[in-house]
Amino acid sequence: GSNGALTFGNSGLSNNPSENYLANNRMIAGYWRDLRTDLTGGDIFVDEGDGDVTFRWAATHYSSGTPVNFSITLYEDGAVRLSYGSGNAEGAMIGYSAGDGENYYISEFSQSGSMDGADDIWFFANLPPGLKLSEDGLLSGTCSLVWNDSVTISVEDALGEYAEMTYP
């Protein structure tokens, strides 16, 4: 919807972001906040590519009127890319959820302040292109995607054991 998130089967999107709402609704929150797309130049644009679809917001914050420019791209392999342009100076909820109250993620950039021109955020349903995970848990290969900043890899096994490491 116009408030900076894609929802799947939900009856509506709150303009008051909360962890509880995110956790219990199937959604991808690229920049979830109370936004307006009804002013001059504002809209949500949809662009279909070969194997992907991009939803781009040209909006303003409802209360302050400051600009918001970001997009959510969905890829046919399940990957999701969040991209941020100019503006986005106020914090917003960023994350995704399966809507079951348990399987959701809130980005460390959520509510952190400005996302003006921030690096893309990627979510992968599978490993990024070029990486392999062996049966004994060894991650190897060379990722074909290029990052300008650090990369955080998070893993969880069938027993719920969790580990995370950030690489420069």
Phi and psi in radians as a Rosetta constraint file:
Dihedral C 1 N 2 CA 2 C 2 CIRCULARHARMONIC -1.215 0.35
Dihedral N 2 CA 2 C 2 N 3 CIRCULARHARMONIC -0.223 0.35
Dihedral C 2 N 3 CA 3 C 3 CIRCULARHARMONIC -1.569 0.35
Dihedral N 3 CA 3 C 3 N 4 CIRCULARHARMONIC 0.383 0.35
Dihedral C 3 N 4 CA 4 C 4 CIRCULARHARMONIC 1.551 0.35
Dihedral N 4 CA 4 C 4 N 5 CIRCULARHARMONIC 0.416 0.35
Dihedral C 4 N 5 CA 5 C 5 CIRCULARHARMONIC -2.547 0.35
Dihedral N 5 CA 5 C 5 N 6 CIRCULARHARMONIC 2.683 0.35
Dihedral C 5 N 6 CA 6 C 6 CIRCULARHARMONIC -1.746 0.35
Dihedral N 6 CA 6 C 6 N 7 CIRCULARHARMONIC 2.292 0.35
Dihedral C 6 N 7 CA 7 C 7 CIRCULARHARMONIC -2.041 0.35
Dihedral N 7 CA 7 C 7 N 8 CIRCULARHARMONIC 2.655 0.35
Dihedral C 7 N 8 CA 8 C 8 CIRCULARHARMONIC -2.250 0.35
Dihedral N 8 CA 8 C 8 N 9 CIRCULARHARMONIC 1.716 0.35
Dihedral C 8 N 9 CA 9 C 9 CIRCULARHARMONIC 1.459 0.35
Dihedral N 9 CA 9 C 9 N 10 CIRCULARHARMONIC 0.076 0.35
Dihedral C 9 N 10 CA 10 C 10 CIRCULARHARMONIC -1.415 0.35
Dihedral N 10 CA 10 C 10 N 11 CIRCULARHARMONIC 2.718 0.35
Dihedral C 10 N 11 CA 11 C 11 CIRCULARHARMONIC -1.446 0.35
Dihedral N 11 CA 11 C 11 N 12 CIRCULARHARMONIC -0.200 0.35
Dihedral C 11 N 12 CA 12 C 12 CIRCULARHARMONIC 3.032 0.35
Dihedral N 12 CA 12 C 12 N 13 CIRCULARHARMONIC 2.956 0.35
Dihedral C 12 N 13 CA 13 C 13 CIRCULARHARMONIC -2.087 0.35
Dihedral N 13 CA 13 C 13 N 14 CIRCULARHARMONIC 2.143 0.35
Dihedral C 13 N 14 CA 14 C 14 CIRCULARHARMONIC -1.126 0.35
Dihedral N 14 CA 14 C 14 N 15 CIRCULARHARMONIC 2.539 0.35
Dihedral C 14 N 15 CA 15 C 15 CIRCULARHARMONIC -1.630 0.35
Dihedral N 15 CA 15 C 15 N 16 CIRCULARHARMONIC 0.190 0.35
Dihedral C 15 N 16 CA 16 C 16 CIRCULARHARMONIC -2.127 0.35
Dihedral N 16 CA 16 C 16 N 17 CIRCULARHARMONIC 1.517 0.35
Dihedral C 16 N 17 CA 17 C 17 CIRCULARHARMONIC -1.020 0.35
Dihedral N 17 CA 17 C 17 N 18 CIRCULARHARMONIC 2.400 0.35
Dihedral C 17 N 18 CA 18 C 18 CIRCULARHARMONIC -2.598 0.35
Dihedral N 18 CA 18 C 18 N 19 CIRCULARHARMONIC 2.690 0.35
Dihedral C 18 N 19 CA 19 C 19 CIRCULARHARMONIC -1.072 0.35
Dihedral N 19 CA 19 C 19 N 20 CIRCULARHARMONIC -0.714 0.35
Dihedral C 19 N 20 CA 20 C 20 CIRCULARHARMONIC -1.074 0.35
Dihedral N 20 CA 20 C 20 N 21 CIRCULARHARMONIC -0.773 0.35
Dihedral C 20 N 21 CA 21 C 21 CIRCULARHARMONIC -1.120 0.35
Dihedral N 21 CA 21 C 21 N 22 CIRCULARHARMONIC -0.793 0.35
Dihedral C 21 N 22 CA 22 C 22 CIRCULARHARMONIC -1.019 0.35
Dihedral N 22 CA 22 C 22 N 23 CIRCULARHARMONIC -0.852 0.35
Dihedral C 22 N 23 CA 23 C 23 CIRCULARHARMONIC -1.056 0.35
Dihedral N 23 CA 23 C 23 N 24 CIRCULARHARMONIC -0.551 0.35
Dihedral C 23 N 24 CA 24 C 24 CIRCULARHARMONIC -1.831 0.35
Dihedral N 24 CA 24 C 24 N 25 CIRCULARHARMONIC 0.224 0.35
Dihedral C 24 N 25 CA 25 C 25 CIRCULARHARMONIC -2.385 0.35
Dihedral N 25 CA 25 C 25 N 26 CIRCULARHARMONIC 2.366 0.35
Dihedral C 25 N 26 CA 26 C 26 CIRCULARHARMONIC -1.246 0.35
Dihedral N 26 CA 26 C 26 N 27 CIRCULARHARMONIC 2.012 0.35
Dihedral C 26 N 27 CA 27 C 27 CIRCULARHARMONIC -2.874 0.35
Dihedral N 27 CA 27 C 27 N 28 CIRCULARHARMONIC 2.827 0.35
Dihedral C 27 N 28 CA 28 C 28 CIRCULARHARMONIC -2.155 0.35
Dihedral N 28 CA 28 C 28 N 29 CIRCULARHARMONIC 2.044 0.35
Dihedral C 28 N 29 CA 29 C 29 CIRCULARHARMONIC -1.776 0.35
Dihedral N 29 CA 29 C 29 N 30 CIRCULARHARMONIC 1.831 0.35
Dihedral C 29 N 30 CA 30 C 30 CIRCULARHARMONIC -1.447 0.35
Dihedral N 30 CA 30 C 30 N 31 CIRCULARHARMONIC -0.673 0.35
Dihedral C 30 N 31 CA 31 C 31 CIRCULARHARMONIC -2.843 0.35
Dihedral N 31 CA 31 C 31 N 32 CIRCULARHARMONIC 1.168 0.35
Dihedral C 31 N 32 CA 32 C 32 CIRCULARHARMONIC -1.344 0.35
Dihedral N 32 CA 32 C 32 N 33 CIRCULARHARMONIC 2.014 0.35
Dihedral C 32 N 33 CA 33 C 33 CIRCULARHARMONIC -2.869 0.35
Dihedral N 33 CA 33 C 33 N 34 CIRCULARHARMONIC 3.000 0.35
Dihedral C 33 N 34 CA 34 C 34 CIRCULARHARMONIC -1.325 0.35
Dihedral N 34 CA 34 C 34 N 35 CIRCULARHARMONIC 1.769 0.35
Dihedral C 34 N 35 CA 35 C 35 CIRCULARHARMONIC -2.045 0.35
Dihedral N 35 CA 35 C 35 N 36 CIRCULARHARMONIC 2.782 0.35
Dihedral C 35 N 36 CA 36 C 36 CIRCULARHARMONIC -2.115 0.35
Dihedral N 36 CA 36 C 36 N 37 CIRCULARHARMONIC 2.354 0.35
Dihedral C 36 N 37 CA 37 C 37 CIRCULARHARMONIC -2.106 0.35
Dihedral N 37 CA 37 C 37 N 38 CIRCULARHARMONIC 0.147 0.35
Dihedral C 37 N 38 CA 38 C 38 CIRCULARHARMONIC -1.646 0.35
Dihedral N 38 CA 38 C 38 N 39 CIRCULARHARMONIC 0.036 0.35
Dihedral C 38 N 39 CA 39 C 39 CIRCULARHARMONIC -1.572 0.35
Dihedral N 39 CA 39 C 39 N 40 CIRCULARHARMONIC 2.939 0.35
Dihedral C 39 N 40 CA 40 C 40 CIRCULARHARMONIC -0.899 0.35
Dihedral N 40 CA 40 C 40 N 41 CIRCULARHARMONIC 2.206 0.35
Dihedral C 40 N 41 CA 41 C 41 CIRCULARHARMONIC 1.463 0.35
Dihedral N 41 CA 41 C 41 N 42 CIRCULARHARMONIC -0.170 0.35
Dihedral C 41 N 42 CA 42 C 42 CIRCULARHARMONIC -1.507 0.35
Dihedral N 42 CA 42 C 42 N 43 CIRCULARHARMONIC 2.520 0.35
Dihedral C 42 N 43 CA 43 C 43 CIRCULARHARMONIC 3.120 0.35
Dihedral N 43 CA 43 C 43 N 44 CIRCULARHARMONIC 3.080 0.35
Dihedral C 43 N 44 CA 44 C 44 CIRCULARHARMONIC -2.024 0.35
Dihedral N 44 CA 44 C 44 N 45 CIRCULARHARMONIC 2.086 0.35
Dihedral C 44 N 45 CA 45 C 45 CIRCULARHARMONIC -1.804 0.35
Dihedral N 45 CA 45 C 45 N 46 CIRCULARHARMONIC 2.508 0.35
Dihedral C 45 N 46 CA 46 C 46 CIRCULARHARMONIC -2.116 0.35
Dihedral N 46 CA 46 C 46 N 47 CIRCULARHARMONIC 2.253 0.35
Dihedral C 46 N 47 CA 47 C 47 CIRCULARHARMONIC -2.266 0.35
Dihedral N 47 CA 47 C 47 N 48 CIRCULARHARMONIC 2.070 0.35
Dihedral C 47 N 48 CA 48 C 48 CIRCULARHARMONIC -1.634 0.35
Dihedral N 48 CA 48 C 48 N 49 CIRCULARHARMONIC 2.221 0.35
Dihedral C 48 N 49 CA 49 C 49 CIRCULARHARMONIC -1.916 0.35
Dihedral N 49 CA 49 C 49 N 50 CIRCULARHARMONIC -2.937 0.35
Dihedral C 49 N 50 CA 50 C 50 CIRCULARHARMONIC -1.480 0.35
Dihedral N 50 CA 50 C 50 N 51 CIRCULARHARMONIC 1.673 0.35
Dihedral C 50 N 51 CA 51 C 51 CIRCULARHARMONIC 1.610 0.35
Dihedral N 51 CA 51 C 51 N 52 CIRCULARHARMONIC 0.176 0.35
Dihedral C 51 N 52 CA 52 C 52 CIRCULARHARMONIC -2.685 0.35
Dihedral N 52 CA 52 C 52 N 53 CIRCULARHARMONIC 2.848 0.35
Dihedral C 52 N 53 CA 53 C 53 CIRCULARHARMONIC -2.431 0.35
Dihedral N 53 CA 53 C 53 N 54 CIRCULARHARMONIC 2.346 0.35
Dihedral C 53 N 54 CA 54 C 54 CIRCULARHARMONIC -2.030 0.35
Dihedral N 54 CA 54 C 54 N 55 CIRCULARHARMONIC 2.308 0.35
Dihedral C 54 N 55 CA 55 C 55 CIRCULARHARMONIC -1.910 0.35
Dihedral N 55 CA 55 C 55 N 56 CIRCULARHARMONIC 2.097 0.35
Dihedral C 55 N 56 CA 56 C 56 CIRCULARHARMONIC -2.085 0.35
Dihedral N 56 CA 56 C 56 N 57 CIRCULARHARMONIC 2.223 0.35
Dihedral C 56 N 57 CA 57 C 57 CIRCULARHARMONIC -1.692 0.35
Dihedral N 57 CA 57 C 57 N 58 CIRCULARHARMONIC 2.246 0.35
Dihedral C 57 N 58 CA 58 C 58 CIRCULARHARMONIC -2.043 0.35
Dihedral N 58 CA 58 C 58 N 59 CIRCULARHARMONIC 1.779 0.35
Dihedral C 58 N 59 CA 59 C 59 CIRCULARHARMONIC -2.485 0.35
Dihedral N 59 CA 59 C 59 N 60 CIRCULARHARMONIC -3.092 0.35
Dihedral C 59 N 60 CA 60 C 60 CIRCULARHARMONIC -2.380 0.35
Dihedral N 60 CA 60 C 60 N 61 CIRCULARHARMONIC 2.718 0.35
Dihedral C 60 N 61 CA 61 C 61 CIRCULARHARMONIC -1.186 0.35
Dihedral N 61 CA 61 C 61 N 62 CIRCULARHARMONIC 2.346 0.35
Dihedral C 61 N 62 CA 62 C 62 CIRCULARHARMONIC -1.028 0.35
Dihedral N 62 CA 62 C 62 N 63 CIRCULARHARMONIC -0.778 0.35
Dihedral C 62 N 63 CA 63 C 63 CIRCULARHARMONIC -1.418 0.35
Dihedral N 63 CA 63 C 63 N 64 CIRCULARHARMONIC -0.703 0.35
Dihedral C 63 N 64 CA 64 C 64 CIRCULARHARMONIC -1.750 0.35
Dihedral N 64 CA 64 C 64 N 65 CIRCULARHARMONIC -0.380 0.35
Dihedral C 64 N 65 CA 65 C 65 CIRCULARHARMONIC 1.378 0.35
Dihedral N 65 CA 65 C 65 N 66 CIRCULARHARMONIC 0.082 0.35
Dihedral C 65 N 66 CA 66 C 66 CIRCULARHARMONIC -1.286 0.35
Dihedral N 66 CA 66 C 66 N 67 CIRCULARHARMONIC 2.642 0.35
Dihedral C 66 N 67 CA 67 C 67 CIRCULARHARMONIC -1.268 0.35
Dihedral N 67 CA 67 C 67 N 68 CIRCULARHARMONIC 2.622 0.35
Dihedral C 67 N 68 CA 68 C 68 CIRCULARHARMONIC -2.326 0.35
Dihedral N 68 CA 68 C 68 N 69 CIRCULARHARMONIC 2.185 0.35
Dihedral C 68 N 69 CA 69 C 69 CIRCULARHARMONIC -2.454 0.35
Dihedral N 69 CA 69 C 69 N 70 CIRCULARHARMONIC 1.923 0.35
Dihedral C 69 N 70 CA 70 C 70 CIRCULARHARMONIC -2.712 0.35
Dihedral N 70 CA 70 C 70 N 71 CIRCULARHARMONIC 2.951 0.35
Dihedral C 70 N 71 CA 71 C 71 CIRCULARHARMONIC -2.505 0.35
Dihedral N 71 CA 71 C 71 N 72 CIRCULARHARMONIC 2.749 0.35
Dihedral C 71 N 72 CA 72 C 72 CIRCULARHARMONIC -2.125 0.35
Dihedral N 72 CA 72 C 72 N 73 CIRCULARHARMONIC 2.147 0.35
Dihedral C 72 N 73 CA 73 C 73 CIRCULARHARMONIC -1.975 0.35
Dihedral N 73 CA 73 C 73 N 74 CIRCULARHARMONIC 2.223 0.35
Dihedral C 73 N 74 CA 74 C 74 CIRCULARHARMONIC -1.812 0.35
Dihedral N 74 CA 74 C 74 N 75 CIRCULARHARMONIC 2.272 0.35
Dihedral C 74 N 75 CA 75 C 75 CIRCULARHARMONIC -1.867 0.35
Dihedral N 75 CA 75 C 75 N 76 CIRCULARHARMONIC 2.648 0.35
Dihedral C 75 N 76 CA 76 C 76 CIRCULARHARMONIC -1.124 0.35
Dihedral N 76 CA 76 C 76 N 77 CIRCULARHARMONIC -0.349 0.35
Dihedral C 76 N 77 CA 77 C 77 CIRCULARHARMONIC -1.500 0.35
Dihedral N 77 CA 77 C 77 N 78 CIRCULARHARMONIC 0.057 0.35
Dihedral C 77 N 78 CA 78 C 78 CIRCULARHARMONIC 1.721 0.35
Dihedral N 78 CA 78 C 78 N 79 CIRCULARHARMONIC -0.155 0.35
Dihedral C 78 N 79 CA 79 C 79 CIRCULARHARMONIC -1.221 0.35
Dihedral N 79 CA 79 C 79 N 80 CIRCULARHARMONIC 2.653 0.35
Dihedral C 79 N 80 CA 80 C 80 CIRCULARHARMONIC -2.321 0.35
Dihedral N 80 CA 80 C 80 N 81 CIRCULARHARMONIC 2.313 0.35
Dihedral C 80 N 81 CA 81 C 81 CIRCULARHARMONIC -2.079 0.35
Dihedral N 81 CA 81 C 81 N 82 CIRCULARHARMONIC 2.275 0.35
Dihedral C 81 N 82 CA 82 C 82 CIRCULARHARMONIC -1.852 0.35
Dihedral N 82 CA 82 C 82 N 83 CIRCULARHARMONIC 2.193 0.35
Dihedral C 82 N 83 CA 83 C 83 CIRCULARHARMONIC -2.139 0.35
Dihedral N 83 CA 83 C 83 N 84 CIRCULARHARMONIC 2.474 0.35
Dihedral C 83 N 84 CA 84 C 84 CIRCULARHARMONIC -2.158 0.35
Dihedral N 84 CA 84 C 84 N 85 CIRCULARHARMONIC 2.227 0.35
Dihedral C 84 N 85 CA 85 C 85 CIRCULARHARMONIC -1.737 0.35
Dihedral N 85 CA 85 C 85 N 86 CIRCULARHARMONIC -2.622 0.35
Dihedral C 85 N 86 CA 86 C 86 CIRCULARHARMONIC -1.322 0.35
Dihedral N 86 CA 86 C 86 N 87 CIRCULARHARMONIC 2.682 0.35
Dihedral C 86 N 87 CA 87 C 87 CIRCULARHARMONIC 1.696 0.35
Dihedral N 87 CA 87 C 87 N 88 CIRCULARHARMONIC -2.425 0.35
Dihedral C 87 N 88 CA 88 C 88 CIRCULARHARMONIC 0.977 0.35
Dihedral N 88 CA 88 C 88 N 89 CIRCULARHARMONIC 0.673 0.35
Dihedral C 88 N 89 CA 89 C 89 CIRCULARHARMONIC -1.382 0.35
Dihedral N 89 CA 89 C 89 N 90 CIRCULARHARMONIC -0.205 0.35
Dihedral C 89 N 90 CA 90 C 90 CIRCULARHARMONIC -1.927 0.35
Dihedral N 90 CA 90 C 90 N 91 CIRCULARHARMONIC 2.632 0.35
Dihedral C 90 N 91 CA 91 C 91 CIRCULARHARMONIC -1.105 0.35
Dihedral N 91 CA 91 C 91 N 92 CIRCULARHARMONIC 2.642 0.35
Dihedral C 91 N 92 CA 92 C 92 CIRCULARHARMONIC -2.630 0.35
Dihedral N 92 CA 92 C 92 N 93 CIRCULARHARMONIC 2.813 0.35
Dihedral C 92 N 93 CA 93 C 93 CIRCULARHARMONIC -1.349 0.35
Dihedral N 93 CA 93 C 93 N 94 CIRCULARHARMONIC 2.304 0.35
Dihedral C 93 N 94 CA 94 C 94 CIRCULARHARMONIC -2.297 0.35
Dihedral N 94 CA 94 C 94 N 95 CIRCULARHARMONIC 2.156 0.35
Dihedral C 94 N 95 CA 95 C 95 CIRCULARHARMONIC 2.958 0.35
Dihedral N 95 CA 95 C 95 N 96 CIRCULARHARMONIC -2.892 0.35
Dihedral C 95 N 96 CA 96 C 96 CIRCULARHARMONIC -2.640 0.35
Dihedral N 96 CA 96 C 96 N 97 CIRCULARHARMONIC 2.835 0.35
Dihedral C 96 N 97 CA 97 C 97 CIRCULARHARMONIC -2.672 0.35
Dihedral N 97 CA 97 C 97 N 98 CIRCULARHARMONIC 2.536 0.35
Dihedral C 97 N 98 CA 98 C 98 CIRCULARHARMONIC -1.423 0.35
Dihedral N 98 CA 98 C 98 N 99 CIRCULARHARMONIC -0.172 0.35
Dihedral C 98 N 99 CA 99 C 99 CIRCULARHARMONIC 1.444 0.35
Dihedral N 99 CA 99 C 99 N 100 CIRCULARHARMONIC 0.179 0.35
Dihedral C 99 N 100 CA 100 C 100 CIRCULARHARMONIC -1.774 0.35
Dihedral N 100 CA 100 C 100 N 101 CIRCULARHARMONIC 0.125 0.35
Dihedral C 100 N 101 CA 101 C 101 CIRCULARHARMONIC 1.437 0.35
Dihedral N 101 CA 101 C 101 N 102 CIRCULARHARMONIC -0.139 0.35
Dihedral C 101 N 102 CA 102 C 102 CIRCULARHARMONIC -2.147 0.35
Dihedral N 102 CA 102 C 102 N 103 CIRCULARHARMONIC -0.733 0.35
Dihedral C 102 N 103 CA 103 C 103 CIRCULARHARMONIC -1.718 0.35
Dihedral N 103 CA 103 C 103 N 104 CIRCULARHARMONIC 1.518 0.35
Dihedral C 103 N 104 CA 104 C 104 CIRCULARHARMONIC -2.599 0.35
Dihedral N 104 CA 104 C 104 N 105 CIRCULARHARMONIC 2.852 0.35
Dihedral C 104 N 105 CA 105 C 105 CIRCULARHARMONIC -2.480 0.35
Dihedral N 105 CA 105 C 105 N 106 CIRCULARHARMONIC 2.329 0.35
Dihedral C 105 N 106 CA 106 C 106 CIRCULARHARMONIC -2.003 0.35
Dihedral N 106 CA 106 C 106 N 107 CIRCULARHARMONIC 2.138 0.35
Dihedral C 106 N 107 CA 107 C 107 CIRCULARHARMONIC -1.118 0.35
Dihedral N 107 CA 107 C 107 N 108 CIRCULARHARMONIC 2.606 0.35
Dihedral C 107 N 108 CA 108 C 108 CIRCULARHARMONIC -1.123 0.35
Dihedral N 108 CA 108 C 108 N 109 CIRCULARHARMONIC -0.269 0.35
Dihedral C 108 N 109 CA 109 C 109 CIRCULARHARMONIC -1.505 0.35
Dihedral N 109 CA 109 C 109 N 110 CIRCULARHARMONIC -0.121 0.35
Dihedral C 109 N 110 CA 110 C 110 CIRCULARHARMONIC -1.066 0.35
Dihedral N 110 CA 110 C 110 N 111 CIRCULARHARMONIC 2.273 0.35
Dihedral C 110 N 111 CA 111 C 111 CIRCULARHARMONIC 1.019 0.35
Dihedral N 111 CA 111 C 111 N 112 CIRCULARHARMONIC 0.368 0.35
Dihedral C 111 N 112 CA 112 C 112 CIRCULARHARMONIC -1.545 0.35
Dihedral N 112 CA 112 C 112 N 113 CIRCULARHARMONIC 0.033 0.35
Dihedral C 112 N 113 CA 113 C 113 CIRCULARHARMONIC 1.874 0.35
Dihedral N 113 CA 113 C 113 N 114 CIRCULARHARMONIC -2.521 0.35
Dihedral C 113 N 114 CA 114 C 114 CIRCULARHARMONIC -1.139 0.35
Dihedral N 114 CA 114 C 114 N 115 CIRCULARHARMONIC 2.348 0.35
Dihedral C 114 N 115 CA 115 C 115 CIRCULARHARMONIC -2.009 0.35
Dihedral N 115 CA 115 C 115 N 116 CIRCULARHARMONIC 0.419 0.35
Dihedral C 115 N 116 CA 116 C 116 CIRCULARHARMONIC -1.052 0.35
Dihedral N 116 CA 116 C 116 N 117 CIRCULARHARMONIC 1.929 0.35
Dihedral C 116 N 117 CA 117 C 117 CIRCULARHARMONIC 1.114 0.35
Dihedral N 117 CA 117 C 117 N 118 CIRCULARHARMONIC 0.376 0.35
Dihedral C 117 N 118 CA 118 C 118 CIRCULARHARMONIC -1.103 0.35
Dihedral N 118 CA 118 C 118 N 119 CIRCULARHARMONIC 2.737 0.35
Dihedral C 118 N 119 CA 119 C 119 CIRCULARHARMONIC -1.062 0.35
Dihedral N 119 CA 119 C 119 N 120 CIRCULARHARMONIC 2.663 0.35
Dihedral C 119 N 120 CA 120 C 120 CIRCULARHARMONIC -1.052 0.35
Dihedral N 120 CA 120 C 120 N 121 CIRCULARHARMONIC 2.610 0.35
Dihedral C 120 N 121 CA 121 C 121 CIRCULARHARMONIC -1.959 0.35
Dihedral N 121 CA 121 C 121 N 122 CIRCULARHARMONIC 2.253 0.35
Dihedral C 121 N 122 CA 122 C 122 CIRCULARHARMONIC -1.971 0.35
Dihedral N 122 CA 122 C 122 N 123 CIRCULARHARMONIC 2.446 0.35
Dihedral C 122 N 123 CA 123 C 123 CIRCULARHARMONIC -2.121 0.35
Dihedral N 123 CA 123 C 123 N 124 CIRCULARHARMONIC 2.307 0.35
Dihedral C 123 N 124 CA 124 C 124 CIRCULARHARMONIC -2.072 0.35
Dihedral N 124 CA 124 C 124 N 125 CIRCULARHARMONIC 2.298 0.35
Dihedral C 124 N 125 CA 125 C 125 CIRCULARHARMONIC -1.327 0.35
Dihedral N 125 CA 125 C 125 N 126 CIRCULARHARMONIC -0.517 0.35
Dihedral C 125 N 126 CA 126 C 126 CIRCULARHARMONIC -2.191 0.35
Dihedral N 126 CA 126 C 126 N 127 CIRCULARHARMONIC 3.107 0.35
Dihedral C 126 N 127 CA 127 C 127 CIRCULARHARMONIC -1.129 0.35
Dihedral N 127 CA 127 C 127 N 128 CIRCULARHARMONIC 2.607 0.35
Dihedral C 127 N 128 CA 128 C 128 CIRCULARHARMONIC -1.060 0.35
Dihedral N 128 CA 128 C 128 N 129 CIRCULARHARMONIC 2.703 0.35
Dihedral C 128 N 129 CA 129 C 129 CIRCULARHARMONIC -0.951 0.35
Dihedral N 129 CA 129 C 129 N 130 CIRCULARHARMONIC 2.319 0.35
Dihedral C 129 N 130 CA 130 C 130 CIRCULARHARMONIC 1.689 0.35
Dihedral N 130 CA 130 C 130 N 131 CIRCULARHARMONIC -0.188 0.35
Dihedral C 130 N 131 CA 131 C 131 CIRCULARHARMONIC -1.805 0.35
Dihedral N 131 CA 131 C 131 N 132 CIRCULARHARMONIC 2.595 0.35
Dihedral C 131 N 132 CA 132 C 132 CIRCULARHARMONIC -2.318 0.35
Dihedral N 132 CA 132 C 132 N 133 CIRCULARHARMONIC 2.564 0.35
Dihedral C 132 N 133 CA 133 C 133 CIRCULARHARMONIC -2.115 0.35
Dihedral N 133 CA 133 C 133 N 134 CIRCULARHARMONIC 2.058 0.35
Dihedral C 133 N 134 CA 134 C 134 CIRCULARHARMONIC -1.333 0.35
Dihedral N 134 CA 134 C 134 N 135 CIRCULARHARMONIC 2.909 0.35
Dihedral C 134 N 135 CA 135 C 135 CIRCULARHARMONIC -1.069 0.35
Dihedral N 135 CA 135 C 135 N 136 CIRCULARHARMONIC -0.479 0.35
Dihedral C 135 N 136 CA 136 C 136 CIRCULARHARMONIC -1.618 0.35
Dihedral N 136 CA 136 C 136 N 137 CIRCULARHARMONIC 0.182 0.35
Dihedral C 136 N 137 CA 137 C 137 CIRCULARHARMONIC 1.618 0.35
Dihedral N 137 CA 137 C 137 N 138 CIRCULARHARMONIC 0.213 0.35
Dihedral C 137 N 138 CA 138 C 138 CIRCULARHARMONIC -1.505 0.35
Dihedral N 138 CA 138 C 138 N 139 CIRCULARHARMONIC 2.104 0.35
Dihedral C 138 N 139 CA 139 C 139 CIRCULARHARMONIC -1.585 0.35
Dihedral N 139 CA 139 C 139 N 140 CIRCULARHARMONIC 2.216 0.35
Dihedral C 139 N 140 CA 140 C 140 CIRCULARHARMONIC -2.543 0.35
Dihedral N 140 CA 140 C 140 N 141 CIRCULARHARMONIC 2.955 0.35
Dihedral C 140 N 141 CA 141 C 141 CIRCULARHARMONIC 1.949 0.35
Dihedral N 141 CA 141 C 141 N 142 CIRCULARHARMONIC -3.087 0.35
Dihedral C 141 N 142 CA 142 C 142 CIRCULARHARMONIC -2.200 0.35
Dihedral N 142 CA 142 C 142 N 143 CIRCULARHARMONIC 2.077 0.35
Dihedral C 142 N 143 CA 143 C 143 CIRCULARHARMONIC -1.206 0.35
Dihedral N 143 CA 143 C 143 N 144 CIRCULARHARMONIC 2.372 0.35
Dihedral C 143 N 144 CA 144 C 144 CIRCULARHARMONIC -1.518 0.35
Dihedral N 144 CA 144 C 144 N 145 CIRCULARHARMONIC -0.039 0.35
Dihedral C 144 N 145 CA 145 C 145 CIRCULARHARMONIC -1.527 0.35
Dihedral N 145 CA 145 C 145 N 146 CIRCULARHARMONIC 2.636 0.35
Dihedral C 145 N 146 CA 146 C 146 CIRCULARHARMONIC -1.934 0.35
Dihedral N 146 CA 146 C 146 N 147 CIRCULARHARMONIC 2.275 0.35
Dihedral C 146 N 147 CA 147 C 147 CIRCULARHARMONIC -2.014 0.35
Dihedral N 147 CA 147 C 147 N 148 CIRCULARHARMONIC 2.597 0.35
Dihedral C 147 N 148 CA 148 C 148 CIRCULARHARMONIC -1.729 0.35
Dihedral N 148 CA 148 C 148 N 149 CIRCULARHARMONIC -0.017 0.35
Dihedral C 148 N 149 CA 149 C 149 CIRCULARHARMONIC -2.439 0.35
Dihedral N 149 CA 149 C 149 N 150 CIRCULARHARMONIC -2.909 0.35
Dihedral C 149 N 150 CA 150 C 150 CIRCULARHARMONIC -1.270 0.35
Dihedral N 150 CA 150 C 150 N 151 CIRCULARHARMONIC 2.822 0.35
Dihedral C 150 N 151 CA 151 C 151 CIRCULARHARMONIC -2.164 0.35
Dihedral N 151 CA 151 C 151 N 152 CIRCULARHARMONIC 2.292 0.35
Dihedral C 151 N 152 CA 152 C 152 CIRCULARHARMONIC -1.880 0.35
Dihedral N 152 CA 152 C 152 N 153 CIRCULARHARMONIC 2.207 0.35
Dihedral C 152 N 153 CA 153 C 153 CIRCULARHARMONIC -1.934 0.35
Dihedral N 153 CA 153 C 153 N 154 CIRCULARHARMONIC 2.194 0.35
Dihedral C 153 N 154 CA 154 C 154 CIRCULARHARMONIC -2.070 0.35
Dihedral N 154 CA 154 C 154 N 155 CIRCULARHARMONIC 2.397 0.35
Dihedral C 154 N 155 CA 155 C 155 CIRCULARHARMONIC -2.353 0.35
Dihedral N 155 CA 155 C 155 N 156 CIRCULARHARMONIC 2.644 0.35
Dihedral C 155 N 156 CA 156 C 156 CIRCULARHARMONIC -2.474 0.35
Dihedral N 156 CA 156 C 156 N 157 CIRCULARHARMONIC 2.302 0.35
Dihedral C 156 N 157 CA 157 C 157 CIRCULARHARMONIC -1.622 0.35
Dihedral N 157 CA 157 C 157 N 158 CIRCULARHARMONIC 3.132 0.35
Dihedral C 157 N 158 CA 158 C 158 CIRCULARHARMONIC -1.120 0.35
Dihedral N 158 CA 158 C 158 N 159 CIRCULARHARMONIC -0.353 0.35
Dihedral C 158 N 159 CA 159 C 159 CIRCULARHARMONIC -1.576 0.35
Dihedral N 159 CA 159 C 159 N 160 CIRCULARHARMONIC -0.004 0.35
Dihedral C 159 N 160 CA 160 C 160 CIRCULARHARMONIC 1.538 0.35
Dihedral N 160 CA 160 C 160 N 161 CIRCULARHARMONIC 0.093 0.35
Dihedral C 160 N 161 CA 161 C 161 CIRCULARHARMONIC -1.233 0.35
Dihedral N 161 CA 161 C 161 N 162 CIRCULARHARMONIC 2.360 0.35
Dihedral C 161 N 162 CA 162 C 162 CIRCULARHARMONIC -2.187 0.35
Dihedral N 162 CA 162 C 162 N 163 CIRCULARHARMONIC 2.452 0.35
Dihedral C 162 N 163 CA 163 C 163 CIRCULARHARMONIC -2.498 0.35
Dihedral N 163 CA 163 C 163 N 164 CIRCULARHARMONIC 2.645 0.35
Dihedral C 163 N 164 CA 164 C 164 CIRCULARHARMONIC -2.547 0.35
Dihedral N 164 CA 164 C 164 N 165 CIRCULARHARMONIC 2.440 0.35
Dihedral C 164 N 165 CA 165 C 165 CIRCULARHARMONIC -2.486 0.35
Dihedral N 165 CA 165 C 165 N 166 CIRCULARHARMONIC 2.416 0.35
Dihedral C 165 N 166 CA 166 C 166 CIRCULARHARMONIC -1.886 0.35
Dihedral N 166 CA 166 C 166 N 167 CIRCULARHARMONIC 2.321 0.35
Dihedral C 166 N 167 CA 167 C 167 CIRCULARHARMONIC -1.958 0.35
Dihedral N 167 CA 167 C 167 N 168 CIRCULARHARMONIC 2.408 0.35
